[in-house]
Amino acid sequence: MDFEVLVRTNVTWILALANVILKDHAKAEDAAQLAFLKIHKGLDQFEGRSSMKTWMYRIVVNEALMIRRKDKSREESLIDAMLPRFDKNGCRFAEETINRETGETILSKKQQQDEVQRLILALPDQYRIVLYLRDIEEMTTAQVATVLDISEANVKVRLHRARAALKKSLGPFLAGGKF
């Protein structure tokens, strides 16, 4: 395969994935460039134990995470505060409305999408990346496990926690019927 064609056909999703991990377009471009360099150098050594796209996903994730590790200035939030709370009987507590924009202020579909994207980006990395790969990129649990080098059970736990945190964050908007 011609490398130029490989770049053209994959640059969009590679940049999107790097941007989800890094939350910074300029750094995402750097990660994508580094990933393409590794892909180019490793093409002749690709063993075919997984699909080429899965192999490329893994390279992109690793490059983006390497850039993240170098960025010491960013503090990672914990997901626990974002998850729903339960009483001793396992019943979910009604959440207080968080002082944010209300559903009425989100008028257009574009604004709704921006809000959902903002809430997804607020998730801690390990949860946001799994949510992105499974729900947006529509990868299988096995593919995500391969890309992130974690167990399938871990993928499922992270995905469940990410969805629960996102649902809680969306609560005030969902309750207002504006989504």
Salt bridges, closest charged atoms under 4 A:
GLU4 OE2 - ARG8 NH2 2.42
GLU29 OE2 - HIS25 NE2 3.00
GLU47 OE1 - ARG49 NE 2.85
GLU63 OE2 - LYS38 NZ 2.82
ASP71 OD2 - LYS27 NZ 2.93
GLU76 OE1 - ARG68 NH2 3.57
GLU76 OE1 - ARG74 NH1 3.51
ASP80 OD1 - ARG161 NH2 2.73
GLU95 OE1 - LYS168 NZ 3.75
GLU96 OE2 - ARG85 NH2 3.61
ASP114 OD1 - LYS110 NZ 2.80
GLU115 OE2 - ARG118 NH2 2.67
ASP125 OD2 - ARG68 NH2 2.60
ASP125 OD1 - ARG74 NH2 3.92
ASP125 OD1 - ARG128 NH2 2.55
ASP135 OD1 - ARG163 NH2 2.59
ASP149 OD2 - ARG58 NH2 3.27
